[in-house]
Structure formats: structure tokens, C-alpha cells
Amino acid sequence: MPKISGAKAFIEGVRAMDESVSGIKLCEINIDRAEKTAVYRFICEKTVPDEVKDKIGDYCLAATPPSFLSAQAVISKVVADADLVRRAIFRFITMAYPSLAYDFALSDIEAEGKNGFFRYKLHMIPSSCAYVRSNGALKAIDAYLERNFCDSFAGEAEEKEQKEHIELPSDTVDAAQLSTLEKRVIRVSDVVAVDDPSRPELAVYIEDATEPGEVTLCGVVSAVREKTAKNGRLFYIIDFEDGTGKASGVYFTRKSTAEKIAKMETGQGIIARCRFEYYKERLSLTIDKIDFCTFPADFKPQAKRGKGVEPEYRVVKPQPAEEVRETTLFDKPEALPPDLVQNVFVVFDLETTGTEASHDEITEIGAVKIVNGRIAETFQTLVKPSQHISDKITEITGIDDEMVKGAPAFKDVAGDFFKFSFGAVLVAHNADFDVKFMRTQAKPLDYYFRNRVIDTVQLAREVLPSLSNHKLNTVAEHYNVKFLHHRALSDAYATAQVFIEMAKTKKNLF
């Protein structure tokens, strides 16, 4: 049996067998420990004679531990050409660095190869170009290409002119008008005029009515309370809801409407012209005119579109990540399952001022992005809350008021994290907590995290049922993952590592 200390010595031994395999590469070893079999997968730019294939197969068998029952060598011929290389680069960038894909197309890539060496050039907008040059993206692209082709690669980035963004003139549409245009509407039917003869049929979702001013709302009455003002005037407090929210408004009767309003009961559909005004620093609703109607029985709220993804990161820019682990030839992991490879995951963790998403705040965001089953990027920032960080929380997280004094507010970094996680599956340990916090804090800013979610606590219960508990440190210890507990990026990194390990066992994640 040949003595092989690692992958480098192994592949050198294969290349020494014949001129036809002088440029051969080992892509992966697929190990089935249950069946005790190993499949060595190679790529080579030349046709390999059958007798050489047999020699390589024997060499792989001799290098495989004796506990394995069989070993097989699979050699695929891969010849790189400019078009294949360009497409591979574009595929990798869109998957590993989606933020760089803004205003970037396949036609923005040049590639030329000769004598086993390829040069490529990326034509990118200035911000993407700067990121590629300073954050190791070119090295990551080279490494990806060299895993998939037998050639060597070297690339560069060159700035191209950024497309002009069209903006509406400020005297044509102002912010208030744009806000109104974004509101979703409900159409009611069978409107019976009470004190508005125009009989409106369209109303804004209660959930979207968050600003002072006039608005038309509709819904089903849930409560009616008759009151008398100090001047003796009769008025009603009417509670109603539309499936997106609840509203409570004051309605002062008129002689022409008093009799009809007095007959109003719960379950009655109404559409009303209303005014939101501030009273003692709170928005108060006054109903000016009201009509009866039939509220749509099959009404299903449309998802609020919210803000889109910004073309560039504003405050927090992701950084490339690279896992470094000491390995030997047979420490290589099993083939990654399709669910893990074919989806992008953002594993994240939050530190907060407390446990209640309704009034506590985020103090740190840490996240890592998994692309092709590997950790590709990191995202980390401290966040300055508007409230004091208690000594108890500082003791747990290590974050105090002094640390976050110069940090950005959540409203300034929410868009960056929304961009980082857009289109990805969100992963967290005890995901209910982190996802609820993120959604609650981001909703008032008009960012809606509708991502699919995986909870690694639940995954650990399925994959590792015999553990004494399924806390992150316990699961991490099982996989020999070390980290600094209760700091967001460290927790996210550890969660990502154990998630990848558990996904290999679970295989089907969805």
C-alpha cells in the first residue's frame, strides 16, 4: 500500500502514472460509511487510456483504509473553453455574491485561455469593482474555477459606466403621494348611503393607515358604544376590523343619520371616510362619514410589497468568509445533499436589550451566507438602541451602552441586512425568537422578511435525538465546533457549521 499523508501527495502520485493525467484533479471523494464504499471523482482535460484508468483505480483502492469494502475511480473529461468559463464565473457570482449581480450580465465577462491558463476580466459598476478588488472575491472565483476545470485562472475587475437612475421630479410626486400610491385597497359591495351619497367602494387596508390625514377605511363592526359628550351631543365609539388590523373611531351623529346609526349592530359591514389626527402624541381616529356595505366574505389580504432591495449596501458591507480546517485525505465530507447545495441560506443571530420583540431592541446582528453548501460571506454590525442596555443583558452578551455609542441605528442597517438575506432561506437556533425580532423591528421600516425559515433546534431534535439537550453549545460540542457564545457573529458561524453537518444527515431539508 502506498504511504499517503494527504490529498496533495495523493494527487501527485496519480499524476506521476502517465503523461495523459499530468493535469488531473481530484474533485471529491464520496464516502458511504454504511456501505463502506468510496468513489474518487477526478476531472482531466485529456482522454485517459483504459489501462491508466485501471492503474488509478488500483491506486485509489490501495490508498483507501482497509475497513472499506470497495473503492472506485471515476474520471470525467472536462475541456475548458471561453464560453464555459464565462458561464461558470457568472453562475458563481450570482450564487456566492448576489449583491455584485446588480447591473452585471454574462456579456460583462471576458475570458481567454491558452496552454492551460485562462485570464478573465469582469466589467462592473464602480462599487462592485471596488468590492471585488478589496475583498478576495477574485481569489474565490479562481478557486471555484480550478475545482471545476483542469486549467489555472487569473482574473481582474474593470470599472464600467453605471446606468443612470431615473428619478421623478420633486415637484411632480412628493413623498406623501408616493406613500398613498403604495397603499393596498379593498373593494366592498352593496353600499347603502347613510351620510355619504357618493357611496365609495374602495378603502385602504387598516394595516396601511399609519399616517395623519384623511383616509377611507372599511371593515366589519365588532363593537358599538353609545356615549354623550359634555355638551349633550350624542356620539358613538365604533370598533371595526378588516382582516389586516383593527380600528376604533369616534362618530358624532347628525339628525339625518342618528336613527340609522342607532340600529348598527356587530357584524355590520361599513365603509367610512375618516381622519387620523394626533391627540396627546397618539394618532386618534375620527369618522366623518359612514355608509353600510357588504364586506367581501372571501377577502384575503394581499402581501404588502414593502421596500425593494437597494442596488448597493449603504452602511454594512458583507465580507468574504473562508473556513480553515486541518484535514487529511479521508477527512473529506460526504457528498453534500441537493437541498443544501441548490439553495442559499443566511444563518443569523441577534443580540437584544431583552426578550420582548414588541418593546426591546436589537443591539447586534451577525450572519453568514451559505452558498453551494459552503460558508461564503459574513455580515456583522453592532446596533445602537434607543434604550439603555441593562447590566443583566451586558453580563449575558458583553455589549454595553459604551460599545454601541458610535454604532448605527437599526433603521440605518435594516436595508443592508434585507439585501444580504433577500431570496435566501433564513436559519437560526431557536428561530422563533430571532425571526420574530427581525420581522417586528423591520416592519415599521417597510421591510418584510417573508423568507422560508429553518430552526436548527428542531433540526437537532430530529438528527440528534440522544443529546441531553439541544442548546447551541451542546450541539456545537457534539460536532467539535468552538465559538464565543452570546456574540452574534460567533453564534451565527457556529450555527452555520452545525447546520451544514446536520443537513448532511437529514439530506431533505424541506
C-alpha positions as CSV (number, residue, x, y, z in Angstrom):
1,M,0.0,0.0,0.0
2,P,1.4,3.4,-0.9
3,K,2.0,5.7,2.1
4,I,-0.1,8.9,1.5
5,S,-0.1,11.7,4.0
6,G,-2.7,13.9,2.4
7,A,-4.6,15.0,-0.7
8,K,-1.5,16.8,-2.2
9,A,0.7,13.7,-2.0
10,F,-2.2,11.5,-3.3
11,I,-2.8,13.6,-6.5
12,E,0.9,13.8,-7.2
13,G,1.1,10.0,-7.1
14,V,-1.7,9.8,-9.7
15,R,-0.2,12.4,-12.0
16,A,3.1,10.5,-12.0
17,M,1.4,7.4,-13.5
18,D,1.2,8.7,-17.1
19,E,1.5,11.8,-19.3
20,S,-2.2,11.8,-20.1
21,V,-3.0,12.5,-16.4
22,S,-0.3,15.1,-15.7
23,G,-3.0,17.7,-15.2
24,I,-5.7,15.5,-13.5
25,K,-7.5,16.9,-10.5
26,L,-9.3,15.2,-7.6
27,C,-12.7,16.9,-7.2
28,E,-14.2,15.0,-4.3
29,I,-14.4,11.7,-2.5
30,N,-17.9,10.4,-2.0
31,I,-17.9,8.1,1.1
32,D,-20.7,5.8,2.1
33,R,-19.8,4.7,5.6
34,A,-22.8,2.5,5.9
35,E,-22.0,0.5,2.7
36,K,-18.2,1.0,3.3
37,T,-17.6,2.3,-0.2
38,A,-15.6,5.2,-1.6
39,V,-15.8,6.9,-5.0
40,Y,-12.9,9.1,-6.1
41,R,-14.1,11.7,-8.7
42,F,-11.5,13.2,-11.0
43,I,-11.5,15.6,-13.9
44,C,-8.9,15.6,-16.7
45,E,-8.5,17.7,-19.8
46,K,-7.3,14.7,-21.8
47,T,-8.7,11.3,-22.8
48,V,-7.3,8.8,-20.3
49,P,-6.4,5.3,-21.7
50,D,-8.3,2.4,-20.1
51,E,-5.1,0.8,-18.7
52,V,-4.2,4.1,-16.9
53,K,-7.8,4.2,-15.5
54,D,-7.3,0.7,-14.1
55,K,-4.0,1.8,-12.5
56,I,-5.7,4.8,-10.9
57,G,-8.5,2.6,-9.7
58,D,-6.0,0.2,-8.1
59,Y,-4.1,3.2,-6.6
60,C,-7.3,4.5,-5.0
61,L,-8.2,1.1,-3.6
62,A,-4.7,0.8,-2.1
63,A,-5.0,4.3,-0.6
64,T,-8.4,3.5,1.0
65,P,-8.5,2.3,4.6
66,P,-8.8,-1.5,4.8
67,S,-12.2,-1.2,6.6
68,F,-13.7,-0.1,3.3
69,L,-15.1,-2.9,1.1
70,S,-14.6,-1.2,-2.3
71,A,-13.1,1.9,-4.0
72,Q,-13.9,3.2,-7.4
73,A,-12.2,5.9,-9.6
74,V,-14.5,8.0,-11.9
75,I,-12.6,10.2,-14.4
76,S,-14.5,12.8,-16.4
77,K,-13.0,14.6,-19.3
78,V,-13.5,18.4,-18.9
79,V,-12.1,20.7,-21.6
80,A,-12.5,24.4,-20.7
81,D,-13.3,26.9,-23.4
82,A,-14.0,30.6,-23.1
83,D,-17.8,30.3,-23.1
84,L,-17.8,27.6,-20.4
85,V,-15.5,29.6,-18.2
86,R,-17.6,32.8,-18.6
87,R,-20.8,30.9,-17.7
88,A,-19.1,29.3,-14.7
89,I,-17.9,32.7,-13.5
90,F,-21.4,34.3,-13.9
91,R,-23.1,31.3,-12.1
92,F,-20.7,31.6,-9.2
93,I,-21.0,35.3,-8.8
94,T,-24.8,35.3,-8.9
95,M,-24.9,32.5,-6.2
96,A,-22.0,33.5,-4.0
97,Y,-22.1,37.2,-4.3
98,P,-25.7,38.2,-5.3
99,S,-25.0,41.8,-4.3
100,L,-22.5,42.0,-7.2
101,A,-25.0,40.9,-9.7
102,Y,-26.7,44.3,-9.9
103,D,-26.2,45.7,-13.3
104,F,-24.0,42.7,-14.2
105,A,-24.6,40.3,-17.1
106,L,-22.8,37.4,-18.8
107,S,-21.8,39.8,-21.6
108,D,-19.7,41.8,-18.9
109,I,-17.2,38.9,-18.7
110,E,-14.3,38.4,-21.0
111,A,-12.3,35.1,-20.9
112,E,-9.3,33.9,-23.0
113,G,-7.3,30.7,-22.4
114,K,-4.1,29.3,-23.8
115,N,-1.8,26.4,-22.8
116,G,-3.8,25.5,-19.7
117,F,-4.0,29.1,-18.4
118,F,-7.1,31.4,-18.6
119,R,-7.3,35.1,-18.0
120,Y,-10.7,36.7,-17.4
121,K,-11.9,40.2,-16.9
122,L,-15.1,41.4,-15.1
123,H,-16.7,44.7,-16.3
124,M,-18.5,46.0,-13.2
125,I,-20.0,49.2,-11.8
126,P,-17.6,51.1,-9.6
127,S,-19.0,49.9,-6.2
128,S,-18.9,46.2,-7.3
129,C,-15.5,46.6,-8.8
130,A,-14.1,48.0,-5.5
131,Y,-15.6,45.2,-3.6
132,V,-14.1,42.5,-5.8
133,R,-10.7,44.1,-5.7
134,S,-10.6,44.5,-1.9
135,N,-12.5,41.5,-0.5
136,G,-10.9,38.5,-2.0
137,A,-13.7,37.7,-4.5
138,L,-11.3,37.2,-7.4
139,K,-9.4,34.5,-5.4
140,A,-12.7,32.8,-4.6
141,I,-13.7,32.8,-8.3
142,D,-10.2,31.4,-9.2
143,A,-10.6,28.6,-6.6
144,Y,-14.1,27.8,-7.9
145,L,-12.9,27.6,-11.5
146,E,-9.9,25.4,-10.5
147,R,-12.2,23.0,-8.7
148,N,-14.3,22.6,-11.9
149,F,-11.6,22.8,-14.6
150,C,-8.1,21.5,-15.0
151,D,-6.7,24.8,-16.0
152,S,-5.3,27.7,-13.9
153,F,-7.0,31.0,-13.7
154,A,-6.3,34.6,-13.0
155,G,-8.8,37.5,-13.2
156,E,-9.2,41.2,-12.8
157,A,-12.1,43.7,-12.4
158,E,-12.5,46.8,-14.6
159,E,-14.9,49.6,-14.0
160,K,-17.7,50.3,-16.4
161,E,-20.1,53.2,-16.6
162,Q,-23.1,52.9,-14.2
163,K,-26.5,53.2,-15.8
164,E,-28.3,56.4,-14.9
165,H,-31.2,56.0,-12.5
166,I,-34.4,57.8,-13.5
167,E,-35.9,59.9,-10.7
168,L,-39.3,61.5,-10.7
169,P,-39.1,65.4,-10.5
170,S,-39.7,66.5,-6.9
171,D,-42.5,68.9,-8.0
172,T,-44.4,66.1,-9.7
173,V,-44.7,63.4,-6.9
174,D,-43.9,64.1,-3.3
175,A,-43.2,61.6,-0.5
176,A,-46.8,61.8,0.8
177,Q,-48.2,61.0,-2.7
178,L,-45.9,58.0,-3.1
179,S,-47.0,56.7,0.3
180,T,-50.6,56.9,-0.8
181,L,-49.8,55.1,-4.1
182,E,-48.3,52.2,-2.2
183,K,-51.4,51.6,0.0
184,R,-53.4,48.4,-0.7
185,V,-57.2,48.6,-1.2
186,I,-60.3,46.6,-0.5
187,R,-63.4,46.8,-2.7
188,V,-66.8,46.4,-0.9
189,S,-70.2,45.9,-2.5
190,D,-73.9,46.8,-1.9
191,V,-73.1,50.2,-0.4
192,V,-76.1,51.8,1.3
193,A,-75.7,55.5,1.8
194,V,-76.1,56.7,5.4
195,D,-74.5,60.1,5.2
196,D,-72.2,59.9,2.1
197,P,-74.3,59.9,-1.1
198,S,-71.2,59.3,-3.3
199,R,-71.2,55.7,-2.0
200,P,-67.5,54.9,-2.1
201,E,-66.5,51.3,-2.8
202,L,-62.7,51.3,-2.3
203,A,-61.0,51.5,1.1
204,V,-57.4,51.4,2.3
205,Y,-56.2,48.4,4.5
206,I,-56.3,49.4,8.1
207,E,-52.7,48.0,8.4
208,D,-51.6,50.6,5.9
209,A,-53.3,53.6,7.5
210,T,-50.5,54.8,9.8
211,E,-50.2,58.5,9.0
212,P,-52.1,61.6,9.9
213,G,-54.6,62.8,7.3
214,E,-57.8,61.7,5.6
215,V,-58.4,58.1,4.6
216,T,-61.2,55.8,3.7
217,L,-61.4,52.6,5.7
218,C,-63.8,49.7,5.8
219,G,-64.5,46.6,7.8
220,V,-66.9,44.6,10.0
221,V,-68.2,46.2,13.2
222,S,-67.0,44.3,16.3
223,A,-68.4,46.7,18.9
224,V,-70.6,49.9,19.2
225,R,-70.6,52.0,22.3
226,E,-73.0,54.9,22.7
227,K,-71.7,58.0,24.6
228,T,-72.8,61.5,25.4
229,A,-70.5,64.5,25.3
230,K,-70.4,67.2,28.0
231,N,-72.4,69.5,25.7
232,G,-75.1,66.8,25.4
233,R,-74.3,65.7,21.9
234,L,-74.6,62.0,21.2
235,F,-71.7,60.1,19.7
236,Y,-70.5,56.6,19.2
237,I,-67.2,54.7,19.5
238,I,-67.2,52.2,16.7
239,D,-64.7,49.3,16.6
240,F,-64.2,47.6,13.3
241,E,-61.7,45.3,11.6
242,D,-60.9,44.3,8.0
243,G,-58.6,41.2,8.4
244,T,-55.4,43.3,8.4
245,G,-56.0,45.3,11.5
246,K,-58.5,46.8,14.0
247,A,-59.6,50.4,14.2
248,S,-61.6,52.3,16.8
249,G,-63.2,55.6,15.7
250,V,-65.4,58.3,17.2
251,Y,-68.5,59.2,15.2
252,F,-70.7,62.2,16.1
253,T,-74.3,61.7,14.9
254,R,-76.3,64.1,12.8
255,K,-80.1,64.5,12.8
256,S,-80.3,62.9,9.4
257,T,-78.3,59.8,10.4
258,A,-79.0,59.3,14.1
259,E,-81.8,56.8,13.6
260,K,-79.8,54.7,11.1
261,I,-76.6,54.6,13.2
262,A,-78.6,53.7,16.3
263,K,-79.6,50.4,14.6
264,M,-75.9,49.5,13.9
265,E,-75.0,46.1,15.3
266,T,-71.9,43.9,15.4
267,G,-71.3,42.1,12.2
268,Q,-72.4,45.1,10.1
269,G,-70.1,46.0,7.2
270,I,-69.2,49.7,7.0
271,I,-67.1,51.9,4.8
272,A,-66.1,55.3,6.3
273,R,-64.3,58.5,5.5
274,C,-62.0,59.1,8.4
275,R,-59.4,61.5,9.8
276,F,-56.2,60.5,11.7
277,E,-55.0,63.3,13.9
278,Y,-52.5,63.4,16.8
279,Y,-54.0,63.7,20.2
280,K,-51.6,63.6,23.2
281,E,-48.9,62.2,20.9
282,R,-51.1,59.4,19.7
283,L,-53.0,59.0,16.4
284,S,-56.7,59.3,17.1
285,L,-59.4,58.3,14.5
286,T,-62.5,60.4,13.8
287,I,-65.2,59.0,11.5
288,D,-66.6,61.9,9.4
289,K,-69.0,60.0,7.2
290,I,-70.2,56.4,7.3
291,D,-72.1,54.1,4.9
292,F,-73.2,50.5,5.3
293,C,-71.9,47.9,2.9
294,T,-71.2,44.2,2.4
295,F,-67.6,43.3,3.3
296,P,-66.2,40.7,0.9
297,A,-66.6,37.3,2.6
298,D,-63.7,35.7,0.7
299,F,-61.3,38.6,1.4
300,K,-57.6,37.5,1.7
301,P,-55.1,40.3,2.4
302,Q,-52.5,40.9,-0.3
303,A,-49.0,40.7,0.9
304,K,-47.6,44.1,1.5
305,R,-44.9,44.8,-1.1
306,G,-42.7,46.9,1.1
307,K,-39.4,48.3,0.1
308,G,-37.3,46.6,-2.5
309,V,-33.7,45.6,-2.4
310,E,-31.3,48.5,-2.7
311,P,-28.7,48.3,-5.5
312,E,-25.8,48.8,-3.1
313,Y,-25.1,48.3,0.6
314,R,-25.3,51.5,2.5
315,V,-23.7,51.0,5.9
316,V,-22.8,47.3,6.4
317,K,-21.0,45.6,3.6
318,P,-20.6,41.8,3.7
319,Q,-17.2,40.3,3.9
320,P,-15.9,37.1,2.2
321,A,-15.6,34.1,4.6
322,E,-13.3,31.2,4.4
323,E,-13.4,28.2,6.6
324,V,-9.9,26.8,7.5
325,R,-9.8,23.2,8.9
326,E,-7.0,20.8,9.1
327,T,-7.9,17.8,7.1
328,T,-6.4,14.6,5.8
329,L,-7.5,12.8,2.6
330,F,-10.2,10.9,4.4
331,D,-11.5,13.7,6.5
332,K,-13.3,15.0,3.3
333,P,-17.0,15.1,4.0
334,E,-19.7,13.1,2.2
335,A,-21.2,14.5,-0.9
336,L,-23.5,17.4,0.0
337,P,-27.2,16.8,-0.4
338,P,-29.0,18.7,-3.2
339,D,-31.2,20.7,-0.8
340,L,-28.0,22.2,0.8
341,V,-26.2,22.9,-2.5
342,Q,-29.1,24.2,-4.5
343,N,-30.4,26.8,-2.0
344,V,-28.8,29.8,-0.5
345,F,-29.0,30.1,3.3
346,V,-28.5,33.0,5.6
347,V,-27.7,31.8,9.2
348,F,-28.2,34.7,11.6
349,D,-28.2,35.6,15.3
350,L,-29.3,38.7,17.2
351,E,-28.3,40.2,20.5
352,T,-31.0,42.3,22.0
353,T,-31.8,44.5,25.0
354,G,-34.4,41.9,26.3
355,T,-36.7,39.1,25.2
356,E,-39.8,41.1,24.1
357,A,-39.8,41.9,20.4
358,S,-42.7,44.4,21.0
359,H,-40.5,46.8,23.0
360,D,-37.0,45.6,23.3
361,E,-34.4,46.4,20.6
362,I,-31.6,44.7,18.6
363,T,-28.0,45.5,19.7
364,E,-26.1,43.3,17.3
365,I,-26.7,41.4,14.0
366,G,-24.3,38.6,13.0
367,A,-25.0,36.4,9.9
368,V,-23.2,34.1,7.5
369,K,-24.3,33.2,4.0
370,I,-24.0,29.5,2.8
371,V,-23.7,29.1,-1.0
372,N,-23.1,25.7,-2.6
373,G,-23.1,24.2,0.8
374,R,-20.1,26.3,1.9
375,I,-19.9,29.4,4.1
376,A,-19.2,32.3,1.6
377,E,-19.9,35.6,3.3
378,T,-20.3,37.2,6.7
379,F,-22.4,40.2,7.9
380,Q,-21.9,41.8,11.2
381,T,-22.7,45.1,12.9
382,L,-23.4,46.5,16.4
383,V,-26.7,48.4,16.6
384,K,-27.4,51.4,18.8
385,P,-30.8,51.0,20.5
386,S,-32.8,54.0,21.8
387,Q,-33.0,52.5,25.3
388,H,-30.4,51.7,28.0
389,I,-28.8,48.3,28.0
390,S,-29.2,46.8,31.4
391,D,-26.4,45.3,33.5
392,K,-28.1,42.0,33.3
393,I,-28.0,42.0,29.5
394,T,-24.5,43.3,29.4
395,E,-23.5,40.3,31.6
396,I,-25.0,37.9,29.1
397,T,-24.0,39.5,25.8
398,G,-20.9,41.5,26.7
399,I,-22.5,44.5,25.0
400,D,-23.0,47.8,26.9
401,D,-24.0,51.4,26.2
402,E,-20.4,52.4,25.6
403,M,-19.8,49.8,22.9
404,V,-22.8,50.8,20.8
405,K,-22.4,54.6,21.3
406,G,-21.0,55.0,17.8
407,A,-23.0,52.2,16.1
408,P,-25.7,52.8,13.5
409,A,-29.3,52.7,14.5
410,F,-31.4,49.7,13.3
411,K,-33.2,51.9,10.7
412,D,-29.9,52.5,9.1
413,V,-28.8,48.9,8.7
414,A,-32.1,47.1,8.2
415,G,-31.9,47.7,4.4
416,D,-28.5,46.2,4.3
417,F,-29.5,43.0,6.1
418,F,-32.6,42.8,4.0
419,K,-30.4,42.9,0.9
420,F,-28.0,40.3,2.4
421,S,-30.8,37.8,3.1
422,F,-33.1,38.5,0.2
423,G,-34.1,35.3,-1.5
424,A,-32.3,33.1,1.0
425,V,-33.6,30.6,3.5
426,L,-33.2,32.1,7.0
427,V,-31.7,29.7,9.5
428,A,-31.3,30.3,13.3
429,H,-31.1,28.4,16.5
430,N,-34.4,28.9,18.3
431,A,-35.6,30.7,15.1
432,D,-38.9,31.9,16.6
433,F,-37.0,34.4,18.7
434,D,-34.6,35.9,16.1
435,V,-37.1,35.9,13.2
436,K,-39.9,37.5,15.3
437,F,-37.5,40.2,16.5
438,M,-36.3,40.9,12.9
439,R,-39.7,41.0,11.4
440,T,-41.1,43.1,14.3
441,Q,-38.3,45.7,14.1
442,A,-38.2,45.8,10.3
443,K,-42.0,46.1,9.6
444,P,-42.3,49.8,10.6
445,L,-39.5,50.5,8.2
446,D,-41.4,48.7,5.4
447,Y,-39.1,45.8,5.1
448,Y,-40.9,42.4,5.1
449,F,-38.9,39.3,5.7
450,R,-41.0,36.6,4.1
451,N,-38.1,34.1,3.7
452,R,-38.5,30.4,4.4
453,V,-37.2,29.6,7.8
454,I,-35.3,26.6,9.3
455,D,-34.9,26.2,13.1
456,T,-31.7,24.3,14.0
457,V,-33.2,23.5,17.4
458,Q,-35.9,21.5,15.7
459,L,-33.4,20.0,13.2
460,A,-31.1,18.9,16.1
461,R,-34.0,17.2,17.8
462,E,-34.6,15.2,14.6
463,V,-31.0,14.4,13.8
464,L,-29.5,14.1,17.3
465,P,-32.3,12.8,19.5
466,S,-29.9,11.2,22.0
467,L,-28.3,14.5,23.1
468,S,-29.0,15.6,26.7
469,N,-30.4,18.9,25.3
470,H,-30.3,20.8,22.1
471,K,-28.8,24.1,23.1
472,L,-26.4,25.6,20.7
473,N,-23.3,24.9,22.8
474,T,-24.3,21.3,23.3
475,V,-24.9,20.7,19.6
476,A,-21.7,22.5,18.7
477,E,-19.7,20.4,21.2
478,H,-21.1,17.3,19.5
479,Y,-19.6,18.4,16.2
480,N,-16.4,19.8,17.8
481,V,-17.3,23.3,16.8
482,K,-15.8,26.0,19.1
483,F,-17.1,29.6,19.4
484,L,-17.6,32.6,21.6
485,H,-21.2,32.2,22.9
486,H,-23.5,35.2,23.1
487,R,-21.9,37.3,20.4
488,A,-23.9,37.4,17.3
489,L,-21.4,36.6,14.5
490,S,-19.7,33.8,16.5
491,D,-23.1,32.3,17.3
492,A,-24.2,32.6,13.7
493,Y,-20.9,31.0,12.5
494,A,-21.3,28.1,14.9
495,T,-24.9,27.6,13.9
496,A,-24.0,27.6,10.2
497,Q,-21.3,24.9,10.8
498,V,-23.6,22.6,12.8
499,F,-26.4,23.3,10.3
500,I,-24.2,22.0,7.4
501,E,-23.3,18.9,9.4
502,M,-26.9,18.2,10.3
503,A,-28.1,18.8,6.7
504,K,-25.7,16.1,5.6
505,T,-27.5,13.6,7.8
506,K,-31.0,15.0,7.3
507,K,-30.5,15.4,3.5
508,N,-34.1,16.5,2.7
509,L,-34.5,19.9,4.4
510,F,-37.9,20.8,3.0
